[in-house]
Amino acid sequence: MDTAFLRQENIQFGYLTVPENRSKPDSRKIRIAVQVFRARKPEAGKPPMIILHGGPGGRAVGVFSPEYDSIRQESDIILMDQRGSGFSGPDFTPEMNQEILEILAKDLKPEEETKERLALAAKVRDSLLAKGVDLTAYNSREMAADIHDLCQLLGYTSWDLWGTSYGTRVALTMMKEYPEGIRSVILASPLPPNVRYFENVTPNFKRSLDLLCDKCKADPDCNRSYPNLREDFTAAINGLERQPAIIPMDDPHKYPGGRFVINAQDMLLAIQQALYSRDNYPLIPIIIEQVKNRNIPALKRFVENMSNGIFRLQYGAYYSVICQECMPFNRLQAFEDASAKSWQGVTFYKDEFSICKLWNAGPFRAEDTAAVHSDIPVLILSGEMDPIAAVAGAELAHRSLPRSFLYVLEGTGHFVVNETTTRLINRFLANPEQAPDGQHVITQPGIPFVTNVHISDGVVAFAPRLPLQRQNWLYTAWLVLLVVLPGVSLWLAARAYRRYKHAGKSRLTFYLMLLNVLLGLVFLVAIIMAIVSTSRANFRILGFGLPEQYAIALMLPYAMLAICLVLVSLWLAGRKKYQTDKWYLSYLLLQAPFICFVVYFGLFY
C-alpha cells in the first residue's frame, strides 16, 4: 500500500495476531488484516464504527465505500478482513476460484458438475489440512473474538457495528458473546442464524425474479418492449437446456480453450446473482432477451461479468464457515422439495450440501442456530427483492431484538445501502434509542428499465477499448491516427483541387472529399460522445449496444463508404486525363485506416 497516501489521509494499516483456535492452548497464531481510517474530527469523541463484511470469505480492507465517509467525520472507521479472507491469514488457496470458473465454463450436466466440484473441494481440503490449517477454527465465534481482541488492543471502550450479509451473523454473534461495549448495531441484509436460507435459495430467487417481472409489467415502456418476460425467461432456460451457447472469450488463461459454454444452470446462477444489486435490474429484461436470441457478442460481456463474481469470495474460508454453522441446519430434501417446480433448483447451491459432507469443518453446535436476543439498539435494513436474504429473515431478527427498527426498501435487492439509507443510518447513529424514520417501508424511484436499445456488436467490441490506457496502446494509436487523418485529408483534397480546379469534375470531387472528411469527424465525435454519455447513465448498456437516440451515428459509415466508392470511380475514370495524381491518390489511401476501423469493429447500424 502507498504509505505516503496512508499518512496523508490518516489511515493506519496493520495486523492483529490471534490464536487460530482459542479452545486449544497450543494453537498456532494467525494474522488478521486491519485498516483504521481515523476520524477527521476526533475531538467529537464518537465511538468507532467497525465494518463487518459479507461472504463468508469476502473482504473489507482496501475497500472504503463512500457511505462510510459521513460517519468518518467524527468516528474512526475500522475495516477488518475475516480470518482466511482478503489480506488476513492463512492463505486459503485462492486458485480455487479459477478452478470453479473452469468447471462452470464446461458444458456439464448437473451431476457431472457436482462430481467435479466435489473432487476440487476434496483436493483443496486436503491441501489446507496438509498446511496445518485447523478448519474447525473458521466460524463466527472466532471472528467475533478477533474483533473483541482488536477493540481491546486499540483501547476503545465502546463501538458501533455495521454488518452486511454474512457480516450480520458475526455482529449477532458479538451481541451474544461480547455485548459489553457495543453501543449500537446496523444489520444490512441480515442472515440471522435461525433462518434456513440454503433450503430456501430457490423460492427466494423465484420470488425476486417474479417481483422484477411484475415491475416490468407495470412499467409501460418495459411492458411494451418485453411483454412476455416470464415466458421469455423460461424459453431462454429451455433453449440453453437443449443447446448450450458457446461463447468465444479473449483470455485463454482465464477461460481454457478460449471459450465459455453457457448452459441452463449457468444462466440460472447468473440471473440469481444479478438480482443481488438494484443496479442490474434495468438490464435483466434485455439480458433475458439476448440469451433467448443467442446474441453471442452481448453474451460475451454477460459471461465476463458473471465470471468476475466468482472471484469475490475466498471459497476455502466460505466452506469452513457454512459447513460448520449453516449446512447442518439445512436439509437437502427440503431444498429439493422447494425447488421441484422451479428448474429443480440451482445446481451451484445444491452442490454445497455434498461439499459440506466432506469438508470436515468441525462439529455442529445447535446453539449456533438459535435466535439472538438482545436489548442493544439495532437498525435493520432489508431489500424487498433480495434473492438470498429475504425480508422474512429480517422480520425474524426484528422479533427477537426488542429495541430494533426494521426498514424495508422497495425495489431493492441484497445491496441496500444508498443515499436514502445512508441518511437513515446517520440519524440512527445520532440517537440509537429512537426510530430514525416513521415510515418503515422506504419507497424507491421506479426501476429505469432499459428499453429502445439498438443492439450493436460493434459497440460491444469497441466500447471497452475506448479508454486511452497503456494496455490499449494499439487502439489508442489507431484512434489518434483517425483524429489526425481528417486534417491531412483536407490538405490533400485542397492540393488536388488547386491542381485541377479548371477540370469539369474537380469541384464535385473536392466537395465529395470535403463531405467525406466532415462525416468522418462527425462520426468519431458522435460515437465517442454516445459511448461516454451511455457509460455515465448506465455503463452496463454498452454490453449490448447504444440507446436508440444515439444509434443514428452508426448510419454515417454507410454514407462515407459510398462517397469513397464514388471518389475511387471518379479517379479511375479520370486517371488518364490527370495521369497519376499523387494528391488524389494519397487522399484515397488515407481513407483506408478509417475503413479498416469501421469494418474491424463492425460499427454499422
TORLO-901589 format. One record per atom (N, C-alpha, C): residue in one letter; x, y, z negated. Coordinates in steps of 0.1 Angstrom, whole numbers, plus 5000, padded with zeros to 4 digits. Layout:
<atoms>
AXYZ
...
</atoms>
This chain:
<atoms>
M500849885000
M500050005000
M500950135000
D500450235005
D501150365006
D501250424992
T502350414986
T502550464972
T502350614971
A502850684982
A502750834981
A501250874982
F500450804990
F499050834991
F498350804977
L498750684971
L498150654958
L498450754948
R499650804947
R499950904937
R499151034940
Q499151074953
Q498451194956
Q496951194953
E496351074955
E494951054952
E494651014938
N495650994930
N495550954916
N494850814915
I495450724923
I494950584924
I496050494919
Q495750404910
Q496650304905
Q496350164910
F497450094913
F497249954918
F498149864910
G497649754905
G498549664898
G497849524896
Y498449444887
Y497949314885
Y497749294870
L496649214867
L496349174853
L496749024853
T497548984844
T497948844842
T497048774832
V496448664835
V495548604826
V495748454827
P495248374817
P495348224818
P494448184830
E494848074837
E493948024847
E492747964841
N492947884830
N491847814823
N491947844808
R491147934803
R491247974789
R490947864779
S490247754784
S489947644775
S491147544773
K492247574781
K493447484780
K494547564775
P495147534763
P496247614757
P497447624766
D497747514774
D498947514782
D498647554797
S497547624799
S497147664812
S498247764818
R498447744831
R499347834838
R498647974839
K499448074843
K498948214845
K498748244859
I497748324861
I497448374875
I497348534874
R497448594886
R497448744886
R496148784893
I495548884887
I494248944892
I494549084897
A494249114910
A494549244916
A493549344911
V494049464907
V493149574902
V493549704908
Q492549784911
Q492749914916
Q491950014908
V492550114903
V491850214895
V491850354902
F490650404905
F490550534910
F490250634899
R491250704894
R491050794883
R489950904885
A489250934875
A488251044877
A488851174880
R488151254889
R488651384893
R488451484882
K487551464873
K487351544861
K487251464849
P488451414844
P488551324833
P488051384820
E488051514820
E487651584807
E486151564804
A485451514814
A484051484812
A483851374802
G484851284801
G484751174791
G483751064794
K483351054807
K482350954810
K483050814811
P482250704807
P482850574808
P483150534822
P484050444824
P484450394838
P483350314844
M483350304857
M482450214865
M483250104870
I482849974867
I483549854871
I482749794883
I483349784894
I482649734906
I482949584907
L481849504907
L481849354908
L481349314922
H482349274930
H481949244944
H481249114946
G480749094958
G479948974961
G480848864966
G480148764971
G480848634975
G479948514971
P480548434962
P481948444957
P482948434968
G484148494965
G485148484974
G485348614983
G484548714979
G484748844987
G485948924982
R485949054984
R487049134979
R486549274976
A487249344968
A486949484964
A488149574966
V489349534962
V490549614962
V490849654976
G491049784978
G491249844991
G490049874999
V488849854993
V487549884999
V486849984991
F487050114993
F486350214985
F485150274993
S483950234988
S482750284996
S482450434992
P481950505002
P481650644999
P480650664988
E479750564986
E478750574975
E479450584961
Y480650544960
Y481350554947
Y481850694944
D481950774954
D482650904953
D481950994943
S480651004943
S479951094934
S480151054920
I480250924917
I480550874904
I481950904900
R482850894909
R484250924906
R484551064901
Q483651154904
Q483851294899
Q484151294884
E483451214876
E483651224862
E483951084856
S484050984864
S484250844858
S485350784866
D486250704859
D487150614867
D486350504874
I486850474886
I486250364894
I487250244894
I486850134889
I487750014888
I487249914898
L488149874907
L487949764917
L488849654913
M488249534913
M488949414909
M488549294917
D489549234923
D489349114932
D489148994922
Q488048914925
Q487848794917
Q489048704919
R489248624908
R490348524909
R490148434921
G491248414928
G491248334941
G490748414953
S490548544952
S489948614963
S490848744966
G490748794978
G491448914981
G492848914978
F493349014970
F494749024966
F495048944953
S494048884947
S494248804935
S494748664938
G495448604928
G495948474930
G494948374924
P495148244927
P496148194936
P495648204951
D496548164960
D496148164974
D495248044977
F494048064980
F493047964983
F492947934998
T494147905004
T494247855018
T493347935027
P493748065031
P492948145039
P492748095053
E493647995057
E493447935071
E492147855072
M491447835061
M490247755061
M489147835070
N489147965069
N488248045076
N488348015091
Q489648015096
Q489847995110
Q489347855114
E489647755106
E489247625109
E487647605109
I487047675100
I485547675101
I485047735114
L485647845118
L485247915131
L485447815142
E486547745142
E486847645153
E485747535153
I485347495142
I484247395141
I482947455147
L482647575143
L481447635149
L481447665164
A482747685169
A482847715183
A482647595192
K482647475186
K482347355194
K480847335195
D480547255205
D479147215206
D478947085199
L478547095186
L478346975178
L476946955173
K476546835173
K475246805167
K475346835152
P474146865145
P474246895130
P475046785122
E474846665125
E475546555117
E477046555121
E477446595133
E478846605136
E479446725130
E478746835129
E479246955122
E479546925108
T478546855102
T478646825087
T479946735085
K480146635094
K481246545092
K482546625093
E482746715103
E483946795104
E484146885093
R483046955088
R483247045077
R483546965064
L483046845062
L483446765050
L484846725051
A485346685063
A486746655064
A487646775061
L487246885066
L488047015063
L488047045048
A486847035042
A486747065027
A487646965019
A487646845023
A488446745016
A489946775017
K490346815029
K491746845032
K492146975023
V491347075023
V491647195016
V491647165001
R490647084996
R490647054982
R491946984978
D492346884986
D493546804982
D494746894982
S494746994992
S495947084992
S495947174980
L494747224975
L494747304963
L495147224951
L494647104950
L495047024938
L496546994938
A497046974950
A498546944951
A499347074947
K498747194949
K499447314944
K499347334929
G498547254923
G498347264908
G497147364905
V496247394915
V495147474912
V494147404904
D493647454893
D492547394885
D491247444890
L490547364899
L489347414905
L488247434895
T488347374883
T487247394873
T487347534867
A488447614869
A488647744862
A488047864871
Y487447834882
Y486947944890
Y485447944890
N484948034880
N483548044877
N483248174871
S481948204869
S481548334864
S482048364850
R482148254842
R482548274828
R484048324827
E484848264835
E486248304836
E486448444842
M485648474852
M485748604858
M485248714848
A484148684841
A483748784830
A484848804820
A485548694816
A486548714807
A487748794812
D488048774825
D489048854832
D488749004831
I487449044833
I487049184833
I487149234819
H486749154809
H486749194795
H488249224791
D489149134795
D490549154792
D491149274798
L490649304810
L491149434817
L490649554809
C489449554805
C488949674798
C489649694785
Q490049584778
Q490849594766
Q492149644768
L492849594779
L494149644783
L494149784786
L493149834793
L493149974797
L492650074786
G492250014775
G491850094764
G490450154764
Y489650104773
Y488250154773
Y487450104762
T486550184756
T485650144746
T484250114751
S483850174762
S482550144768
S482750154783
W481850094790
W481950094805
W480550064811
D480450094824
D479250064832
D479649954842
L478749864846
L478949764855
L478049784867
W478649754879
W477849764892
W478149634899
G477249544899
G477449414906
G476549414919
T477149354929
T476349334942
T476349194946
S475249134949
S475048994953
S475648904943
Y476648824946
Y477148734936
Y477748814924
G478248934926
G478749014915
G477749044905
T476449034908
T475349044898
T475348934888
R475748814893
R475848694884
R476948714874
V478048774879
V479248804870
V478748904860
A478049004864
A477549114855
A476649054845
L475748964849
L474748904839
L475548814829
T476548744834
T477448664825
T478148754815
M478648864819
M479248964810
M478249014799
M476949034804
M475949084795
M475648974784
K475848844788
K475548734778
K476748704770
E477948704776
E479148664768
E479948784762
Y479848904768
Y480649014762
Y479749144763
P478649144756
P477749264756
P478349394750
E479249374741
E479849494734
E480549574744
G480249704744
G480949794753
G480249824766
I479249744769
I478549764782
I477449874779
R477649984786
R476650094784
R475450074793
S475650044805
S474550014815
S475049924826
V474049874834
V474349774844
V473549804856
I474149794868
I473449814881
I473549674888
L472349614891
L472249494898
L471749514912
A472549514922
A472149534936
A472049404943
S470849364948
S470549244954
S470949124945
P470249114933
P470649024923
P470448874927
L471348794922
L471248644923
L471348594909
P470248604901
P470248554888
P470448404887
P471048354876
P471448214875
P470248124875
N469048164872
N467948084871
N467148074884
V467748114895
V467048114908
V467648004917
R466847914922
R467447814931
R467447864945
Y468347954948
Y468348024961
Y468847934972
F469647834969
F470047744980
F468947654985
E468047614976
E466847544981
E465947624990
N466047754988
N465047844994
N465747925005
V466947895010
V467547965021
V466647975033
T466147865037
T465347865050
T464047945048
P463147925038
P462048015037
P462348155035
N463448195028
N463748335027
N464248395040
F464948315048
F465348355061
F464148375070
K463248285070
K462048295078
K461148405074
R461048435061
R460248545056
R460848675061
S462148685061
S462848805065
S462648825080
L462748725088
L462548735102
L461148765106
D460248705099
D458748735101
D458448885098
L459048935088
L458849075085
L459349165096
L460549125101
L461149205112
L460149205124
C459649085127
C458749065139
C457449155137
D456949155124
D455849235121
D456049385123
K457249425119
K457549565120
K457749605135
C458249515143
C458449535157
C457049545164
K456149455159
K454749455165
K454049585161
A454349645150
A453649765145
A454249895152
D455449875158
D456149985164
D455749985179
P455050095184
P454550095198
P455650065208
D456850135207
D457950115217
D458549975216
C458749925204
C459249785202
C458249685207
N457049705204
N455949605209
N455849605224
R456049725230
R455949735245
R457149665251
S458349675245
S459549615251
S459649465247
Y459149425235
Y459249285231
Y457949245225
P456949225234
P455549195229
P455449055223
N456348965226
N456248835221
N457548795214
L457948875204
L459248855198
L459348715191
R458348675184
R458448545177
R458648435187
E457748435198
E457848335208
E459148335215
D459748455217
D461048475224
D462148405215
F462048425202
F463048365193
F462948215194
T461748165194
T461548015195
T462147965208
A461848045219
A462348005232
A463848005233
A464448105227
A465948115226
A466547995219
I465947965208
I466447845200
I466247715208
N465147695213
N464847575221
N465747565233
G465947685240
G466847685251
G468247645248
L468747695237
L470147655232
L470147515227
E469047465222
E468947325218
E469147235230
R468447265241
R468547185253
R469947205260
Q470347325261
Q471647355268
Q472347475261
P473347445253
P474147545247
P474847635257
A475047765253
A475647865262
A477147865260
I477947855270
I479347855270
I479847995272
I480448055262
I480948195263
I482448205264
P482948255275
P484448275276
P484948385266
M485948355258
M486448455249
M487848495252
D488248615248
D489548665252
D490748615244
D490548585232
D491548545222
D491748395221
P492648335228
P492748185227
P493348135214
H493948225206
H494348185193
H493248175183
K492248265184
K491148265175
K490048165180
Y489948155194
Y489048065200
Y489747965208
P490147845203
P490947745211
P490147705223
G490947705234
G490347685247
G489747805253
G489747915246
G489248045251
G487748045253
R487047975245
R485547975246
R484947945233
F483647985232
F482747955221
F481447905227
V481047785222
V479847725226
V478747755216
I477747845220
I476647875211
I475547775213
N475247705202
N474147615202
N473047675193
A471947595191
A470847645183
A471247675169
Q472047595163
Q472447625149
Q473347745147
D474147765157
D474947895157
D474048015157
M473048005166
M472148115167
M471348145154
L470848035148
L470148055136
L471048115125
L472248065124
L473148125114
L473448275116
A473648305129
A474048445133
A472848535130
I471648495133
I470548585131
I470248595116
Q470448485108
Q470248495094
Q471248595088
Q472548585092
Q473548685087
Q473248825092
A472748845104
A472448975109
A471349045101
L470448965095
L469349015087
L469849065073
Y471049045070
Y471649105057
Y471649255057
S471849315069
S472049455070
S471049525078
R470449625072
R469449705080
R470049775092
D471349795092
D471949855104
D471749765116
N471649635114
N471449535125
N470049525130
Y469049565122
Y467649545126
Y467249605139
P467749725142
P467249785155
P467649695167
L468749615166
L469249545177
L468849395178
I468249345167
I467949205167
I466949165178
P465949245181
P465049205192
P465749195206
I466649285208
I467449285221
I468449165221
I468949135209
I469849015208
I469048895212
I467848875206
I467048755209
I466748755224
E466448865230
E466048875244
E467248825253
Q468448875249
Q469648845257
Q470048705256
V469848645244
V470148505242
V469148425250
K467948455250
K466948385258
K467248395273
N467748515277
N468048535291
N469548495295
R470248445285
R471648405286
R472548505293
N472548625288
N473348735293
N474748705287
I475648645294
I476948605289
I477748715283
P477948825291
P478848935285
P478248995272
A476949005271
A476349055259
A476548955247
L476448825251
L476648725241
L478048715236
K478948765244
K480348765240
K480648855228
R480048975229
R480149065218
R479449015206
F478248955208
F477548895197
F478348785190
V479048705198
V479948595192
V481048665184
E481648765189
E482748835182
E482248885168
N481148955168
N480549005155
N480248885146
M479648785151
M479348665142
M480648605137
S481648595145
S482948535141
S483648615130
N483548745131
N484148825121
N483548805107
G482248775107
G481648745094
G482148625087
I482748525095
I483248405089
I484448445080
F485148555083
F486348585076
F486148685064
R484848705060
R484548795049
R484848725036
L484748595035
L484848525022
L486148435022
Q486648415010
Q487648315008
Q486948185004
Y486848095013
Y485947975011
Y486447885000
G487747874997
G488147794986
G487547844973
A487647974971
A487048024958
A485548014959
Y484948034970
Y483448024972
Y482947884968
Y483647784973
Y483147644969
Y483447614954
S484547664949
S484847634935
S483747694926
V483147804929
V482147864921
V480747804924
I480347794936
I478947744939
I478847604935
C479947524937
C479847384935
C479747344920
Q480147444912
Q480147424897
Q478847484891
E478447604896
E477347674890
E476047664897
C476047654910
C474847664918
C474247534923
M475047464931
M474547344938
M474047234929
P474547214917
P473947104908
P472547144904
F472247274904
F470947324900
F469947324912
N470447294924
N469647294936
N469547154942
R468447114948
R468246974952
R468246974968
L468946884974
L468946864988
L467546834993
Q466846744986
Q465446714991
Q464546834991
A464746924981
A463947044981
A464247134993
F465547144996
F466047215008
F465347165021
E465447025022
E464846965034
E463346985035
D462646975024
D461246995024
D460847135028
A461647235022
A461347375025
A461647405040
S462547325046
S463047355059
S462347275070
A461447185066
A460847095075
A460147155087
K459447265085
K458747335095
K459447455101
S460747465098
S461447585102
S462847535107
W462847475119
W464147435126
W464947335118
Q464347275108
Q465047175099
Q466147245091
G466047375090
G466947455082
G468247485090
V469147565083
V470447605089
V471447505085
T472047435094
T473047325090
T474147375082
F474547505084
F475747555076
F475447555062
Y474247585058
Y473847585043
Y473547445038
K473047365047
K472747225043
K474047155040
D475047185048
D476447125046
D476947145031
E476547255025
E477147295012
E476747185002
F475647125003
F475247014994
F476246894994
S476646855006
S477546745008
S478946785004
I479346915008
I480746955004
I480946964989
C479847004982
C480047024968
C480146884960
K479646784967
K479746644960
K481246604960
L482046654969
L483446604969
L484446714964
W483946834961
W484846944958
W485546934944
N484846864935
N485446844922
N485646974914
A484547054914
A484647184908
A484447184893
G484247074886
G484047074872
G482647034868
P482447014855
P481146964850
P480147084851
F478947034854
F477747134854
F477347154840
R477147284837
R476647324824
R475247384825
A474247314820
A472847364821
A472647504816
E473347544806
E473247684801
E473547784811
D474347754821
D474747844831
D473647884841
T472547804840
T471347834848
T470247894841
A470447934828
A469347994820
A469248144823
A468048194822
A467848334824
A468648414813
V469148524817
V469948614808
V468948714801
H468948714788
H468048814781
H468948914774
S468749044776
S469549144771
S468749274770
D469049354760
D468449484759
D469349604764
I470349564772
I471149664778
I470349734790
P470449864791
P469749924803
P470249874816
V469349844825
V469649784838
V468849844849
L469549884860
L468849924872
L468949814882
I467849764887
I467749654897
I467349704910
L468149684921
L467749724934
L467649604943
S466549594950
S466249474959
S465749514972
G466149444983
G465649474996
G464449385000
E463449455005
E462249385009
E462549265019
M463549285028
M463749185038
M465049105036
D465549105023
D466749025020
D466548885024
P467448825033
P467248685037
P467848585027
I468548625017
I469248535007
I468848564993
A468748684989
A468448724975
A467048794976
A466048704976
A464648754978
A464248844966
V463248924969
V462649014958
V462148934946
A461648814949
A461248724938
A462248704928
G463548694932
G464648674922
G464848794914
A464748914921
A464949044913
A463849054903
E462549014907
E461449024897
E461648934885
L462248814888
L462548724877
L463548774868
A464648844873
A465648904864
A464949024856
H464149094863
H463449204857
H462649164844
R461949044845
R461148994834
R461948964822
S463248914824
S464048874812
S464848994807
L464849104813
L465549224809
L464649334805
P464249344793
P463149434789
P463449584792
R464649624792
R465049764795
R465549784809
S465049704818
S465449714832
S464349794840
F464849854851
F464049924861
F464249864874
L463149814880
L463249744893
L462749844904
Y463549844915
Y463149924927
Y463349834939
V462349834948
V462349754960
V462349854972
L463349824981
L463549914993
L462849855005
E461849925010
E461149875022
E462149865034
G461849765042
G462649755055
G464149745053
T464549685042
T466049675039
T466349535035
G467549495038
G468049355036
G468849345024
H469949275025
H470849245013
H471649365009
F472049445019
F472849565015
F471949685012
V471749715000
V470649804996
V471149944992
V472449964992
V472950094988
V473050195000
N472350304999
N472250405009
N472150545002
E471950645009
E471850785003
E470750784993
T469650724996
T468450724986
T468850654973
T469350534974
T469650454962
T470850514955
T471750584962
T472950644955
T472350754946
R471450834951
R470850934942
R470150874930
L469450754933
L468850684922
L469850634912
I470950584916
I472050534908
I472550654899
N472850764905
N473350874898
N472350924887
R471050924890
R470150964880
R470050864869
F470150734872
F470150634862
F471350644853
L472550664859
L473750674851
L473750804842
A473050904846
A472951024838
A472150994825
N471150904826
N470350874815
N469750734817
P470550624812
P470150494815
P468850454807
E468450534798
E467250494789
E465950534796
Q466050604807
Q464850654814
Q464850614828
A463650574833
A463450534847
A463850644856
P464750624866
P465250734874
P464250784884
D463150704886
D462150744896
D460850674892
G459750744893
G458450684890
G457850594901
Q458450604913
Q457950524924
Q458850404926
H458350284923
H459250164923
H459350094936
V458550134946
V458750084960
V459250204968
I460450194972
I461150304979
I460850294994
T460150384999
T459850385014
T461150435021
Q461350375033
Q462450405042
Q461850445055
P462650525063
P462250555076
P461950435084
G461150435094
G460850315102
G462150275109
I462250145112
I463350085119
I463450145133
P464550205137
P464650265150
P465050155160
F464050075164
F464349965173
F464950015186
V465849945191
V466549975203
V465649925215
T465150025223
T464449985235
T464950065246
N464550035258
N464950115270
N466450115271
V467049995269
V468449985271
V468749925285
H469649995293
H470049935305
H471149835303
I470949715305
I471949605303
I473049625314
S474249645309
S475349665318
S476549585314
D476949485321
D478149405318
D479349495319
G479349595328
G480549685329
G480749765317
V479649825311
V479849905299
V480249815287
V479749695287
V480149595276
V481649575277
A482149565289
A483649535291
A484449655289
F483949775293
F484749895293
F484749965279
A483649975273
A483550055260
A484550015250
P484849895247
P485949865237
P487249915240
R487549935253
R488849975258
R489050125259
L487950195257
L487950345259
L488850415249
P488950375236
P489850445227
P491250445232
L491850565231
L493250575236
L494150535225
Q494450405225
Q495250345215
Q496450275221
R497450255213
R498750195218
R498450055224
Q497649975217
Q497349845222
Q496549835235
N495949955238
N495249965251
N496050045261
W497350035261
W498150125269
W497850115284
L497549995289
L497349985303
L496050055307
Y494950045299
Y493750115302
Y493850265300
T494650295290
T494850435287
T495550505299
A496650435304
A497350485316
A496450495328
W495550395329
W494550395340
W493650515340
L493150545328
L492250655326
L492950785328
V494150805323
V494850925326
V495050945341
L495450835348
L495550845362
L494350895369
L493150835364
L491850875370
L491551025368
V491951075357
V491751215354
V492651305362
V493851265365
V494851345372
V494551335387
L494051225392
L493851205406
L492951305413
P491851345407
P490951445414
P491751575418
G492551625409
G493351745412
G494251725424
V494951605424
V495851575435
V495051555448
S493851485447
S492951465458
S492451595464
L492151695456
L491751825461
L492851895469
W494051885463
W495151945470
W495351885484
L495351745485
L495451675497
L494351715507
A493151715502
A491951755510
A492151895516
A492651985508
A492852125513
A493952125523
R495052045522
R496152045532
R495651985545
A494751885544
A494251825556
A493351925563
Y492551995555
Y491552095561
Y492352205568
R493352255561
R494152365567
R494852325580
R495252205581
R496052155592
R495052135604
Y493852095602
Y492952065613
Y491652145612
K491752265607
K490552345605
K489852385618
H490552375629
H489852405642
H489152285648
A489352175642
A488752055648
A487252055644
G486451995652
G485051995650
G484551925638
K485251815635
K484751735623
K485551775610
S486451865611
S487251895600
S486451945588
R485552035591
R484752095580
R483951995573
L483251905580
L482451805574
L483251705566
T484451675572
T485351585564
T485751645551
F486151775552
F486551845540
F485451845529
Y484251875533
Y483151875524
Y482851735518
L483051635526
L482851505521
L483951465510
M485151505514
M486251485504
M486051565491
L485551685493
L485351765481
L484251705472
L483151665479
L482051605472
L482451475465
N483251395471
N483751275465
N484551295452
V485351405453
V486151435441
V485251485430
L484351565433
L483351615422
L482551505416
L482151415425
L481351305420
L482151215411
G483451195414
G484351115406
G484551185392
L484751315392
L484851385379
L483651375371
V482451395377
V481151395370
V480951255365
F481351145372
F481151015368
F481950985355
L483251015356
L484150995345
L483751065332
V483351195334
V482951265322
V481651215317
A480651175326
A479351135322
A479450995315
I480250905320
I480350765314
I481050775301
I482050855299
I482750865287
I481850935276
M481151035280
M480351105270
M479151015267
A478650935276
A477550845273
A477950745263
I479150695265
I479650585255
I479950655242
V480450765241
V480750835229
V479450865221
S478450925229
S477150955223
S476450835217
T476450725225
T475850605221
T476550545209
S477850555209
S478650505197
S478250575184
R478050705186
R477750785174
R476350755169
A475350725178
A474050695174
A473950555169
N474450465176
N474450325171
N475450245180
F476650235176
F477750175184
F477450035188
R476549965181
R476249825185
R475549815198
I474849925202
I474149925215
I475149895227
L476449935225
L477449925235
L477749775238
G477349685229
G477449545231
G476549495242
F475549585247
F474649535257
F474649625269
G474949755267
G474849855278
G474749995273
L473850065280
L473650205276
L472150235275
P471750335267
P470350375268
P470050425282
E468850405286
E468450425300
E468650565304
Q468550665295
Q468750805299
Q470150835303
Y471150755299
Y472550775303
Y472850685315
A472050585317
A472450485327
A472550535342
I471850655344
I471850715358
I473350735362
A474250755353
A475650785357
A476150665364
L475650545362
L476150425368
L475750415383
M474850515388
M474550515402
M475550595410
L476350675404
L477250765411
L478350685419
P478850565414
P479850495422
P479350455435
Y478050425436
Y477450385449
Y477650495459
A477350615455
A477450735464
A478950755468
M479850745458
M481250765461
M481850655470
L481450535468
L481850425478
L481350455492
A480150495493
A479550525506
A480350645513
I480650745505
I481450855511
I482850805515
C483450725507
C484750675511
C484650595524
L483650515526
L483450445538
L483350535550
V482550645548
V482350745559
V483650805562
L484450845552
L485750905554
L486750815562
V486750685558
V487550585565
V487150575579
S485850575582
S485350565595
S485750685603
L485650805598
L486050925605
L487550925608
W488250875598
W489750875600
W490050775612
L489450655612
L489650565622
L489250615636
A488050685636
A487650745649
A488550855654
G489150925645
G489951045649
G491451025648
R491850905645
R493350895643
R494150915656
K493550885667
K494350905680
K494451055682
K493451135679
K493451275681
K494351345671
Y494251295659
Y495051365648
Y496351285646
Q496651185654
Q497751095652
Q497651035638
T498751025631
T498650975617
T498751085607
D497651135602
D497651245593
D498051195579
K499251235575
K499751185562
K498951235550
W498351365552
W497551415541
W496251345539
Y495551325551
Y494351255551
Y494451115546
L495451045551
L495750905547
L496050895532
S496850985527
S497250995513
S496051005504
Y495051095509
Y493851115501
Y493050985500
L492950915511
L492150785511
L492850685502
L494150675503
L494850585494
L494650615479
L494550745476
L494450785462
L493050745457
Q492150705465
Q490850665460
Q490850515455
A491950445459
A492050305455
A491950285440
P492750365432
P492650335417
P491250345412
F490450445417
F489150465412
F488250345416
I488350305429
I487550195434
I487850065426
C489150045423
C489549925415
C489049935401
F489050055396
F488550075382
F487050035381
V486250095390
V484850065390
V484549925393
V485249865403
V484949725406
V485449625395
Y486549655389
Y487149575379
Y486149565367
F485649675362
F484749675351
F483249645355
G483049665368
G481649645372
G480749755368
L481249875369
L480449995364
L479450045374
F478549955377
F477449995387
F476149975380
Y475150045385
Y473750035379
Y473149905382
</atoms>
